[in-house]
């Protein structure tokens, strides 16, 4: 099994810890599970990028000429230097 080390600032660690606690899991286990969900969504292709509401409204269109618009993943934001 491989390891991944992520350095979290105190604020993010608290926020993620709360989310993990809601699932009644240790932070490391919860984070690994969330990364697994992200990997599955990435493998699902463009459908994984659309919300459930969008798919309910437009994902059931049976018109063969309909083409879903491209929806690129959001770009990353560099960390801010708070010093």
PDB file of N, CA, C and O in Angstrom, chain B, residues numbered from 101:
ATOM      1  N   UNK B 101       0.842  -1.170   0.000  1.00  0.00           N
ATOM      2  CA  UNK B 101       0.000   0.000   0.000  1.00  0.00           C
ATOM      3  C   UNK B 101       0.892   1.239   0.000  1.00  0.00           C
ATOM      4  O   UNK B 101       1.863   1.311   0.753  1.00  0.00           O
ATOM      5  N   UNK B 102       0.561   2.204  -0.840  1.00  0.00           N
ATOM      6  CA  UNK B 102       1.326   3.445  -0.920  1.00  0.00           C
ATOM      7  C   UNK B 102       0.856   4.432   0.131  1.00  0.00           C
ATOM      8  O   UNK B 102      -0.237   4.314   0.684  1.00  0.00           O
ATOM      9  N   UNK B 103       1.710   5.407   0.389  1.00  0.00           N
ATOM     10  CA  UNK B 103       1.383   6.462   1.353  1.00  0.00           C
ATOM     11  C   UNK B 103       1.372   7.798   0.644  1.00  0.00           C
ATOM     12  O   UNK B 103       2.082   8.009  -0.339  1.00  0.00           O
ATOM     13  N   UNK B 104       0.552   8.696   1.162  1.00  0.00           N
ATOM     14  CA  UNK B 104       0.484  10.068   0.670  1.00  0.00           C
ATOM     15  C   UNK B 104       0.525  10.971   1.887  1.00  0.00           C
ATOM     16  O   UNK B 104      -0.274  10.818   2.810  1.00  0.00           O
ATOM     17  N   UNK B 105       1.451  11.906   1.886  1.00  0.00           N
ATOM     18  CA  UNK B 105       1.590  12.828   3.011  1.00  0.00           C
ATOM     19  C   UNK B 105       1.082  14.185   2.550  1.00  0.00           C
ATOM     20  O   UNK B 105       1.549  14.728   1.549  1.00  0.00           O
ATOM     21  N   UNK B 106       0.124  14.723   3.289  1.00  0.00           N
ATOM     22  CA  UNK B 106      -0.452  16.029   2.970  1.00  0.00           C
ATOM     23  C   UNK B 106      -0.276  16.925   4.184  1.00  0.00           C
ATOM     24  O   UNK B 106      -0.670  16.569   5.294  1.00  0.00           O
ATOM     25  N   UNK B 107       0.315  18.078   3.965  1.00  0.00           N
ATOM     26  CA  UNK B 107       0.470  19.042   5.049  1.00  0.00           C
ATOM     27  C   UNK B 107      -0.729  19.983   5.033  1.00  0.00           C
ATOM     28  O   UNK B 107      -1.003  20.637   4.026  1.00  0.00           O
ATOM     29  N   UNK B 108      -1.439  20.045   6.149  1.00  0.00           N
ATOM     30  CA  UNK B 108      -2.632  20.883   6.272  1.00  0.00           C
ATOM     31  C   UNK B 108      -2.359  22.014   7.240  1.00  0.00           C
ATOM     32  O   UNK B 108      -1.713  21.820   8.269  1.00  0.00           O
ATOM     33  N   UNK B 109      -2.856  23.205   6.906  1.00  0.00           N
ATOM     34  CA  UNK B 109      -2.761  24.265   7.896  1.00  0.00           C
ATOM     35  C   UNK B 109      -3.799  23.975   8.982  1.00  0.00           C
ATOM     36  O   UNK B 109      -4.695  23.155   8.780  1.00  0.00           O
ATOM     37  N   UNK B 110      -3.683  24.637  10.121  1.00  0.00           N
ATOM     38  CA  UNK B 110      -4.548  24.334  11.264  1.00  0.00           C
ATOM     39  C   UNK B 110      -6.025  24.492  10.941  1.00  0.00           C
ATOM     40  O   UNK B 110      -6.847  23.672  11.351  1.00  0.00           O
ATOM     41  N   UNK B 111      -6.359  25.539  10.211  1.00  0.00           N
ATOM     42  CA  UNK B 111      -7.769  25.807   9.895  1.00  0.00           C
ATOM     43  C   UNK B 111      -8.355  24.696   9.023  1.00  0.00           C
ATOM     44  O   UNK B 111      -9.455  24.212   9.292  1.00  0.00           O
ATOM     45  N   UNK B 112      -7.625  24.289   7.980  1.00  0.00           N
ATOM     46  CA  UNK B 112      -8.103  23.228   7.104  1.00  0.00           C
ATOM     47  C   UNK B 112      -8.185  21.904   7.848  1.00  0.00           C
ATOM     48  O   UNK B 112      -9.116  21.126   7.636  1.00  0.00           O
ATOM     49  N   UNK B 113      -7.214  21.645   8.719  1.00  0.00           N
ATOM     50  CA  UNK B 113      -7.223  20.400   9.488  1.00  0.00           C
ATOM     51  C   UNK B 113      -8.469  20.324  10.364  1.00  0.00           C
ATOM     52  O   UNK B 113      -9.076  19.261  10.489  1.00  0.00           O
ATOM     53  N   UNK B 114      -8.848  21.436  10.966  1.00  0.00           N
ATOM     54  CA  UNK B 114     -10.045  21.457  11.811  1.00  0.00           C
ATOM     55  C   UNK B 114     -11.293  21.216  10.971  1.00  0.00           C
ATOM     56  O   UNK B 114     -12.157  20.421  11.340  1.00  0.00           O
ATOM     57  N   UNK B 115     -11.380  21.910   9.838  1.00  0.00           N
ATOM     58  CA  UNK B 115     -12.561  21.769   8.980  1.00  0.00           C
ATOM     59  C   UNK B 115     -12.703  20.346   8.451  1.00  0.00           C
ATOM     60  O   UNK B 115     -13.798  19.785   8.460  1.00  0.00           O
ATOM     61  N   UNK B 116     -11.600  19.761   7.990  1.00  0.00           N
ATOM     62  CA  UNK B 116     -11.650  18.387   7.498  1.00  0.00           C
ATOM     63  C   UNK B 116     -11.900  17.399   8.626  1.00  0.00           C
ATOM     64  O   UNK B 116     -12.575  16.388   8.436  1.00  0.00           O
ATOM     65  N   UNK B 117     -11.350  17.696   9.809  1.00  0.00           N
ATOM     66  CA  UNK B 117     -11.591  16.844  10.972  1.00  0.00           C
ATOM     67  C   UNK B 117     -13.064  16.790  11.333  1.00  0.00           C
ATOM     68  O   UNK B 117     -13.574  15.741  11.724  1.00  0.00           O
ATOM     69  N   UNK B 118     -13.751  17.922  11.202  1.00  0.00           N
ATOM     70  CA  UNK B 118     -15.196  17.963  11.480  1.00  0.00           C
ATOM     71  C   UNK B 118     -15.946  17.094  10.475  1.00  0.00           C
ATOM     72  O   UNK B 118     -16.844  16.339  10.848  1.00  0.00           O
ATOM     73  N   UNK B 119     -15.578  17.202   9.214  1.00  0.00           N
ATOM     74  CA  UNK B 119     -16.234  16.377   8.194  1.00  0.00           C
ATOM     75  C   UNK B 119     -15.981  14.892   8.427  1.00  0.00           C
ATOM     76  O   UNK B 119     -16.885  14.072   8.265  1.00  0.00           O
ATOM     77  N   UNK B 120     -14.764  14.549   8.805  1.00  0.00           N
ATOM     78  CA  UNK B 120     -14.447  13.152   9.088  1.00  0.00           C
ATOM     79  C   UNK B 120     -15.226  12.657  10.301  1.00  0.00           C
ATOM     80  O   UNK B 120     -15.702  11.522  10.321  1.00  0.00           O
ATOM     81  N   UNK B 121     -15.354  13.515  11.315  1.00  0.00           N
ATOM     82  CA  UNK B 121     -16.085  13.135  12.524  1.00  0.00           C
ATOM     83  C   UNK B 121     -17.556  12.868  12.220  1.00  0.00           C
ATOM     84  O   UNK B 121     -18.172  11.995  12.831  1.00  0.00           O
ATOM     85  N   UNK B 122     -18.115  13.617  11.282  1.00  0.00           N
ATOM     86  CA  UNK B 122     -19.511  13.389  10.896  1.00  0.00           C
ATOM     87  C   UNK B 122     -19.688  11.994  10.310  1.00  0.00           C
ATOM     88  O   UNK B 122     -20.752  11.389  10.444  1.00  0.00           O
ATOM     89  N   UNK B 123     -18.654  11.490   9.666  1.00  0.00           N
ATOM     90  CA  UNK B 123     -18.695  10.143   9.100  1.00  0.00           C
ATOM     91  C   UNK B 123     -18.228   9.095  10.101  1.00  0.00           C
ATOM     92  O   UNK B 123     -18.213   7.898   9.812  1.00  0.00           O
ATOM     93  N   UNK B 124     -17.846   9.571  11.292  1.00  0.00           N
ATOM     94  CA  UNK B 124     -17.351   8.686  12.360  1.00  0.00           C
ATOM     95  C   UNK B 124     -16.143   7.869  11.906  1.00  0.00           C
ATOM     96  O   UNK B 124     -16.038   6.664  12.137  1.00  0.00           O
ATOM     97  N   UNK B 125     -15.230   8.602  11.241  1.00  0.00           N
ATOM     98  CA  UNK B 125     -14.015   7.956  10.753  1.00  0.00           C
ATOM     99  C   UNK B 125     -12.829   8.831  11.112  1.00  0.00           C
ATOM    100  O   UNK B 125     -12.971  10.047  11.240  1.00  0.00           O
ATOM    101  N   UNK B 126     -11.650   8.222  11.278  1.00  0.00           N
ATOM    102  CA  UNK B 126     -10.437   9.030  11.461  1.00  0.00           C
ATOM    103  C   UNK B 126     -10.186   9.852  10.200  1.00  0.00           C
ATOM    104  O   UNK B 126     -10.567   9.453   9.099  1.00  0.00           O
ATOM    105  N   UNK B 127      -9.547  10.993  10.374  1.00  0.00           N
ATOM    106  CA  UNK B 127      -9.306  11.893   9.252  1.00  0.00           C
ATOM    107  C   UNK B 127      -8.579  11.187   8.108  1.00  0.00           C
ATOM    108  O   UNK B 127      -8.942  11.365   6.945  1.00  0.00           O
ATOM    109  N   UNK B 128      -7.569  10.397   8.422  1.00  0.00           N
ATOM    110  CA  UNK B 128      -6.798   9.737   7.352  1.00  0.00           C
ATOM    111  C   UNK B 128      -7.670   8.772   6.545  1.00  0.00           C
ATOM    112  O   UNK B 128      -7.565   8.718   5.320  1.00  0.00           O
ATOM    113  N   UNK B 129      -8.525   8.016   7.223  1.00  0.00           N
ATOM    114  CA  UNK B 129      -9.409   7.069   6.538  1.00  0.00           C
ATOM    115  C   UNK B 129     -10.439   7.815   5.700  1.00  0.00           C
ATOM    116  O   UNK B 129     -10.714   7.441   4.560  1.00  0.00           O
ATOM    117  N   UNK B 130     -11.007   8.874   6.274  1.00  0.00           N
ATOM    118  CA  UNK B 130     -12.003   9.676   5.562  1.00  0.00           C
ATOM    119  C   UNK B 130     -11.394  10.314   4.319  1.00  0.00           C
ATOM    120  O   UNK B 130     -12.013  10.308   3.255  1.00  0.00           O
ATOM    121  N   UNK B 131     -10.178  10.870   4.445  1.00  0.00           N
ATOM    122  CA  UNK B 131      -9.518  11.528   3.320  1.00  0.00           C
ATOM    123  C   UNK B 131      -9.228  10.525   2.198  1.00  0.00           C
ATOM    124  O   UNK B 131      -9.412  10.843   1.023  1.00  0.00           O
ATOM    125  N   UNK B 132      -8.782   9.333   2.549  1.00  0.00           N
ATOM    126  CA  UNK B 132      -8.510   8.307   1.536  1.00  0.00           C
ATOM    127  C   UNK B 132      -9.803   7.942   0.796  1.00  0.00           C
ATOM    128  O   UNK B 132      -9.800   7.750  -0.420  1.00  0.00           O
ATOM    129  N   UNK B 133     -10.897   7.850   1.541  1.00  0.00           N
ATOM    130  CA  UNK B 133     -12.194   7.545   0.935  1.00  0.00           C
ATOM    131  C   UNK B 133     -12.617   8.655  -0.032  1.00  0.00           C
ATOM    132  O   UNK B 133     -13.100   8.377  -1.130  1.00  0.00           O
ATOM    133  N   UNK B 134     -12.435   9.906   0.379  1.00  0.00           N
ATOM    134  CA  UNK B 134     -12.811  11.043  -0.469  1.00  0.00           C
ATOM    135  C   UNK B 134     -11.962  11.075  -1.737  1.00  0.00           C
ATOM    136  O   UNK B 134     -12.479  11.362  -2.816  1.00  0.00           O
ATOM    137  N   UNK B 135     -10.666  10.784  -1.620  1.00  0.00           N
ATOM    138  CA  UNK B 135      -9.810  10.734  -2.802  1.00  0.00           C
ATOM    139  C   UNK B 135     -10.248   9.613  -3.743  1.00  0.00           C
ATOM    140  O   UNK B 135     -10.179   9.756  -4.963  1.00  0.00           O
ATOM    141  N   UNK B 136     -10.693   8.507  -3.173  1.00  0.00           N
ATOM    142  CA  UNK B 136     -11.223   7.414  -3.997  1.00  0.00           C
ATOM    143  C   UNK B 136     -12.452   7.852  -4.768  1.00  0.00           C
ATOM    144  O   UNK B 136     -12.605   7.514  -5.942  1.00  0.00           O
ATOM    145  N   UNK B 137     -13.342   8.612  -4.108  1.00  0.00           N
ATOM    146  CA  UNK B 137     -14.534   9.123  -4.790  1.00  0.00           C
ATOM    147  C   UNK B 137     -14.145  10.058  -5.934  1.00  0.00           C
ATOM    148  O   UNK B 137     -14.747  10.012  -7.007  1.00  0.00           O
ATOM    149  N   UNK B 138     -13.142  10.904  -5.707  1.00  0.00           N
ATOM    150  CA  UNK B 138     -12.681  11.816  -6.755  1.00  0.00           C
ATOM    151  C   UNK B 138     -12.123  11.048  -7.951  1.00  0.00           C
ATOM    152  O   UNK B 138     -12.358  11.419  -9.100  1.00  0.00           O
ATOM    153  N   UNK B 139     -11.388   9.983  -7.673  1.00  0.00           N
ATOM    154  CA  UNK B 139     -10.804   9.181  -8.752  1.00  0.00           C
ATOM    155  C   UNK B 139     -11.907   8.503  -9.567  1.00  0.00           C
ATOM    156  O   UNK B 139     -11.830   8.449 -10.794  1.00  0.00           O
ATOM    157  N   UNK B 140     -12.919   7.992  -8.895  1.00  0.00           N
ATOM    158  CA  UNK B 140     -14.041   7.356  -9.590  1.00  0.00           C
ATOM    159  C   UNK B 140     -14.763   8.379 -10.449  1.00  0.00           C
ATOM    160  O   UNK B 140     -15.111   8.091 -11.595  1.00  0.00           O
ATOM    161  N   UNK B 141     -14.996   9.582  -9.904  1.00  0.00           N
ATOM    162  CA  UNK B 141     -15.676  10.633 -10.659  1.00  0.00           C
ATOM    163  C   UNK B 141     -14.861  11.034 -11.882  1.00  0.00           C
ATOM    164  O   UNK B 141     -15.427  11.293 -12.944  1.00  0.00           O
ATOM    165  N   UNK B 142     -13.545  11.089 -11.746  1.00  0.00           N
ATOM    166  CA  UNK B 142     -12.691  11.452 -12.885  1.00  0.00           C
ATOM    167  C   UNK B 142     -12.769  10.396 -13.977  1.00  0.00           C
ATOM    168  O   UNK B 142     -12.740  10.721 -15.164  1.00  0.00           O
ATOM    169  N   UNK B 143     -12.868   9.127 -13.576  1.00  0.00           N
ATOM    170  CA  UNK B 143     -12.975   8.041 -14.549  1.00  0.00           C
ATOM    171  C   UNK B 143     -14.325   8.030 -15.247  1.00  0.00           C
ATOM    172  O   UNK B 143     -14.453   7.496 -16.349  1.00  0.00           O
ATOM    173  N   UNK B 144     -15.338   8.621 -14.605  1.00  0.00           N
ATOM    174  CA  UNK B 144     -16.685   8.617 -15.174  1.00  0.00           C
ATOM    175  C   UNK B 144     -16.792   9.545 -16.378  1.00  0.00           C
ATOM    176  O   UNK B 144     -17.767   9.478 -17.127  1.00  0.00           O
ATOM    177  N   UNK B 145     -15.810  10.399 -16.569  1.00  0.00           N
ATOM    178  CA  UNK B 145     -15.819  11.301 -17.719  1.00  0.00           C
ATOM    179  C   UNK B 145     -16.661  12.538 -17.461  1.00  0.00           C
ATOM    180  O   UNK B 145     -16.910  12.898 -16.311  1.00  0.00           O
ATOM    181  N   UNK B 146     -17.100  13.192 -18.539  1.00  0.00           N
ATOM    182  CA  UNK B 146     -17.803  14.473 -18.409  1.00  0.00           C
ATOM    183  C   UNK B 146     -19.070  14.402 -17.560  1.00  0.00           C
ATOM    184  O   UNK B 146     -19.429  15.383 -16.910  1.00  0.00           O
ATOM    185  N   UNK B 147     -19.746  13.267 -17.556  1.00  0.00           N
ATOM    186  CA  UNK B 147     -20.970  13.165 -16.764  1.00  0.00           C
ATOM    187  C   UNK B 147     -20.667  13.412 -15.299  1.00  0.00           C
ATOM    188  O   UNK B 147     -21.498  13.972 -14.585  1.00  0.00           O
ATOM    189  N   UNK B 148     -19.487  13.003 -14.832  1.00  0.00           N
ATOM    190  CA  UNK B 148     -19.109  13.203 -13.446  1.00  0.00           C
ATOM    191  C   UNK B 148     -18.917  14.662 -13.074  1.00  0.00           C
ATOM    192  O   UNK B 148     -18.892  14.996 -11.889  1.00  0.00           O
ATOM    193  N   UNK B 149     -18.781  15.539 -14.062  1.00  0.00           N
ATOM    194  CA  UNK B 149     -18.575  16.956 -13.804  1.00  0.00           C
ATOM    195  C   UNK B 149     -19.873  17.729 -13.655  1.00  0.00           C
ATOM    196  O   UNK B 149     -19.848  18.894 -13.258  1.00  0.00           O
ATOM    197  N   UNK B 150     -20.994  17.119 -13.960  1.00  0.00           N
ATOM    198  CA  UNK B 150     -22.270  17.815 -13.900  1.00  0.00           C
ATOM    199  C   UNK B 150     -23.007  17.468 -12.608  1.00  0.00           C
ATOM    200  O   UNK B 150     -22.919  16.348 -12.106  1.00  0.00           O
ATOM    201  N   UNK B 151     -23.725  18.439 -12.089  1.00  0.00           N
ATOM    202  CA  UNK B 151     -24.467  18.220 -10.854  1.00  0.00           C
ATOM    203  C   UNK B 151     -25.669  17.312 -11.104  1.00  0.00           C
ATOM    204  O   UNK B 151     -26.086  17.115 -12.246  1.00  0.00           O
ATOM    205  N   UNK B 152     -26.210  16.774 -10.043  1.00  0.00           N
ATOM    206  CA  UNK B 152     -27.397  15.925 -10.134  1.00  0.00           C
ATOM    207  C   UNK B 152     -28.562  16.704 -10.722  1.00  0.00           C
ATOM    208  O   UNK B 152     -29.346  16.172 -11.508  1.00  0.00           O
ATOM    209  N   UNK B 153     -28.669  17.974 -10.333  1.00  0.00           N
ATOM    210  CA  UNK B 153     -29.763  18.809 -10.845  1.00  0.00           C
ATOM    211  C   UNK B 153     -29.643  18.999 -12.351  1.00  0.00           C
ATOM    212  O   UNK B 153     -30.638  18.931 -13.072  1.00  0.00           O
ATOM    213  N   UNK B 154     -28.418  19.239 -12.827  1.00  0.00           N
ATOM    214  CA  UNK B 154     -28.212  19.434 -14.265  1.00  0.00           C
ATOM    215  C   UNK B 154     -28.575  18.160 -15.010  1.00  0.00           C
ATOM    216  O   UNK B 154     -29.257  18.205 -16.034  1.00  0.00           O
ATOM    217  N   UNK B 155     -28.118  17.023 -14.495  1.00  0.00           N
ATOM    218  CA  UNK B 155     -28.423  15.756 -15.167  1.00  0.00           C
ATOM    219  C   UNK B 155     -29.916  15.471 -15.182  1.00  0.00           C
ATOM    220  O   UNK B 155     -30.435  14.931 -16.158  1.00  0.00           O
ATOM    221  N   UNK B 156     -30.618  15.834 -14.095  1.00  0.00           N
ATOM    222  CA  UNK B 156     -32.066  15.625 -14.051  1.00  0.00           C
ATOM    223  C   UNK B 156     -32.761  16.490 -15.101  1.00  0.00           C
ATOM    224  O   UNK B 156     -33.728  16.053 -15.726  1.00  0.00           O
ATOM    225  N   UNK B 157     -32.271  17.714 -15.296  1.00  0.00           N
ATOM    226  CA  UNK B 157     -32.898  18.627 -16.247  1.00  0.00           C
ATOM    227  C   UNK B 157     -32.497  18.341 -17.692  1.00  0.00           C
ATOM    228  O   UNK B 157     -33.339  18.385 -18.589  1.00  0.00           O
ATOM    229  N   UNK B 158     -31.230  18.050 -17.920  1.00  0.00           N
ATOM    230  CA  UNK B 158     -30.736  17.928 -19.288  1.00  0.00           C
ATOM    231  C   UNK B 158     -30.155  16.558 -19.625  1.00  0.00           C
ATOM    232  O   UNK B 158     -29.996  16.227 -20.800  1.00  0.00           O
ATOM    233  N   UNK B 159     -29.843  15.777 -18.630  1.00  0.00           N
ATOM    234  CA  UNK B 159     -29.186  14.497 -18.879  1.00  0.00           C
ATOM    235  C   UNK B 159     -30.089  13.436 -19.455  1.00  0.00           C
ATOM    236  O   UNK B 159     -29.611  12.394 -19.902  1.00  0.00           O
ATOM    237  N   UNK B 160     -31.401  13.683 -19.454  1.00  0.00           N
ATOM    238  CA  UNK B 160     -32.320  12.680 -19.962  1.00  0.00           C
ATOM    239  C   UNK B 160     -32.865  13.035 -21.340  1.00  0.00           C
ATOM    240  O   UNK B 160     -33.815  12.407 -21.806  1.00  0.00           O
ATOM    241  N   UNK B 161     -32.282  14.027 -21.995  1.00  0.00           N
ATOM    242  CA  UNK B 161     -32.741  14.420 -23.322  1.00  0.00           C
ATOM    243  C   UNK B 161     -32.425  13.291 -24.299  1.00  0.00           C
ATOM    244  O   UNK B 161     -31.289  12.822 -24.375  1.00  0.00           O
ATOM    245  N   UNK B 162     -33.430  12.865 -25.037  1.00  0.00           N
ATOM    246  CA  UNK B 162     -33.270  11.730 -25.956  1.00  0.00           C
ATOM    247  C   UNK B 162     -32.982  12.172 -27.387  1.00  0.00           C
ATOM    248  O   UNK B 162     -32.966  11.337 -28.291  1.00  0.00           O
ATOM    249  N   UNK B 163     -32.757  13.448 -27.610  1.00  0.00           N
ATOM    250  CA  UNK B 163     -32.463  13.974 -28.936  1.00  0.00           C
ATOM    251  C   UNK B 163     -31.023  13.624 -29.297  1.00  0.00           C
ATOM    252  O   UNK B 163     -30.099  14.076 -28.620  1.00  0.00           O
ATOM    253  N   UNK B 164     -30.808  12.826 -30.352  1.00  0.00           N
ATOM    254  CA  UNK B 164     -29.434  12.425 -30.689  1.00  0.00           C
ATOM    255  C   UNK B 164     -28.553  13.594 -31.140  1.00  0.00           C
ATOM    256  O   UNK B 164     -27.329  13.464 -31.162  1.00  0.00           O
ATOM    257  N   UNK B 165     -29.149  14.722 -31.496  1.00  0.00           N
ATOM    258  CA  UNK B 165     -28.339  15.858 -31.918  1.00  0.00           C
ATOM    259  C   UNK B 165     -27.869  16.698 -30.733  1.00  0.00           C
ATOM    260  O   UNK B 165     -27.048  17.600 -30.900  1.00  0.00           O
ATOM    261  N   UNK B 166     -28.386  16.407 -29.536  1.00  0.00           N
ATOM    262  CA  UNK B 166     -27.996  17.176 -28.352  1.00  0.00           C
ATOM    263  C   UNK B 166     -26.579  16.815 -27.948  1.00  0.00           C
ATOM    264  O   UNK B 166     -26.236  15.639 -27.831  1.00  0.00           O
ATOM    265  N   UNK B 167     -25.754  17.843 -27.735  1.00  0.00           N
ATOM    266  CA  UNK B 167     -24.383  17.649 -27.278  1.00  0.00           C
ATOM    267  C   UNK B 167     -24.210  18.460 -25.995  1.00  0.00           C
ATOM    268  O   UNK B 167     -24.441  19.670 -25.986  1.00  0.00           O
ATOM    269  N   UNK B 168     -23.810  17.805 -24.930  1.00  0.00           N
ATOM    270  CA  UNK B 168     -23.603  18.499 -23.655  1.00  0.00           C
ATOM    271  C   UNK B 168     -22.465  19.493 -23.798  1.00  0.00           C
ATOM    272  O   UNK B 168     -21.443  19.176 -24.406  1.00  0.00           O
ATOM    273  N   UNK B 169     -22.626  20.694 -23.246  1.00  0.00           N
ATOM    274  CA  UNK B 169     -21.544  21.679 -23.332  1.00  0.00           C
ATOM    275  C   UNK B 169     -20.338  21.239 -22.506  1.00  0.00           C
ATOM    276  O   UNK B 169     -20.475  20.550 -21.495  1.00  0.00           O
ATOM    277  N   UNK B 170     -19.173  21.644 -22.951  1.00  0.00           N
ATOM    278  CA  UNK B 170     -17.946  21.320 -22.224  1.00  0.00           C
ATOM    279  C   UNK B 170     -17.945  22.052 -20.898  1.00  0.00           C
ATOM    280  O   UNK B 170     -18.352  23.211 -20.821  1.00  0.00           O
ATOM    281  N   UNK B 171     -17.497  21.390 -19.873  1.00  0.00           N
ATOM    282  CA  UNK B 171     -17.410  21.992 -18.548  1.00  0.00           C
ATOM    283  C   UNK B 171     -16.072  21.613 -17.951  1.00  0.00           C
ATOM    284  O   UNK B 171     -15.958  20.584 -17.286  1.00  0.00           O
ATOM    285  N   UNK B 172     -15.054  22.436 -18.180  1.00  0.00           N
ATOM    286  CA  UNK B 172     -13.717  22.081 -17.683  1.00  0.00           C
ATOM    287  C   UNK B 172     -13.662  22.128 -16.163  1.00  0.00           C
ATOM    288  O   UNK B 172     -14.446  22.818 -15.510  1.00  0.00           O
ATOM    289  N   UNK B 173     -12.726  21.384 -15.628  1.00  0.00           N
ATOM    290  CA  UNK B 173     -12.516  21.394 -14.180  1.00  0.00           C
ATOM    291  C   UNK B 173     -11.982  22.764 -13.783  1.00  0.00           C
ATOM    292  O   UNK B 173     -11.256  23.388 -14.557  1.00  0.00           O
ATOM    293  N   UNK B 174     -12.334  23.250 -12.575  1.00  0.00           N
ATOM    294  CA  UNK B 174     -11.838  24.556 -12.147  1.00  0.00           C
ATOM    295  C   UNK B 174     -10.318  24.531 -11.980  1.00  0.00           C
ATOM    296  O   UNK B 174      -9.730  23.508 -11.628  1.00  0.00           O
ATOM    297  N   UNK B 175      -9.713  25.663 -12.237  1.00  0.00           N
ATOM    298  CA  UNK B 175      -8.260  25.739 -12.090  1.00  0.00           C
ATOM    299  C   UNK B 175      -7.879  25.845 -10.625  1.00  0.00           C
ATOM    300  O   UNK B 175      -8.663  26.318  -9.802  1.00  0.00           O
ATOM    301  N   UNK B 176      -6.700  25.415 -10.311  1.00  0.00           N
ATOM    302  CA  UNK B 176      -6.211  25.468  -8.930  1.00  0.00           C
ATOM    303  C   UNK B 176      -5.905  26.889  -8.493  1.00  0.00           C
ATOM    304  O   UNK B 176      -5.690  27.779  -9.316  1.00  0.00           O
ATOM    305  N   UNK B 177      -5.890  27.082  -7.208  1.00  0.00           N
ATOM    306  CA  UNK B 177      -5.571  28.389  -6.620  1.00  0.00           C
ATOM    307  C   UNK B 177      -4.333  28.203  -5.757  1.00  0.00           C
ATOM    308  O   UNK B 177      -4.325  27.363  -4.857  1.00  0.00           O
ATOM    309  N   UNK B 178      -3.274  28.988  -6.025  1.00  0.00           N
ATOM    310  CA  UNK B 178      -2.067  28.836  -5.215  1.00  0.00           C
ATOM    311  C   UNK B 178      -2.323  29.284  -3.772  1.00  0.00           C
ATOM    312  O   UNK B 178      -3.142  30.167  -3.520  1.00  0.00           O
ATOM    313  N   UNK B 179      -1.623  28.674  -2.852  1.00  0.00           N
ATOM    314  CA  UNK B 179      -1.764  29.017  -1.440  1.00  0.00           C
ATOM    315  C   UNK B 179      -1.314  30.451  -1.205  1.00  0.00           C
ATOM    316  O   UNK B 179      -0.392  30.939  -1.857  1.00  0.00           O
ATOM    317  N   UNK B 180      -1.968  31.112  -0.276  1.00  0.00           N
ATOM    318  CA  UNK B 180      -1.615  32.481   0.062  1.00  0.00           C
ATOM    319  C   UNK B 180      -0.557  32.465   1.153  1.00  0.00           C
ATOM    320  O   UNK B 180      -0.603  31.633   2.059  1.00  0.00           O
ATOM    321  N   UNK B 181       0.382  33.374   1.066  1.00  0.00           N
ATOM    322  CA  UNK B 181       1.397  33.497   2.097  1.00  0.00           C
ATOM    323  C   UNK B 181       0.884  34.490   3.132  1.00  0.00           C
ATOM    324  O   UNK B 181       0.857  35.692   2.868  1.00  0.00           O
ATOM    325  N   UNK B 182       0.485  34.018   4.286  1.00  0.00           N
ATOM    326  CA  UNK B 182      -0.147  34.863   5.304  1.00  0.00           C
ATOM    327  C   UNK B 182       0.881  35.595   6.176  1.00  0.00           C
ATOM    328  O   UNK B 182       0.498  36.309   7.103  1.00  0.00           O
ATOM    329  N   UNK B 183       2.136  35.435   5.903  1.00  0.00           N
ATOM    330  CA  UNK B 183       3.139  36.056   6.751  1.00  0.00           C
ATOM    331  C   UNK B 183       3.394  37.481   6.364  1.00  0.00           C
ATOM    332  O   UNK B 183       4.218  38.152   6.984  1.00  0.00           O
TER     333      UNK B 183
END
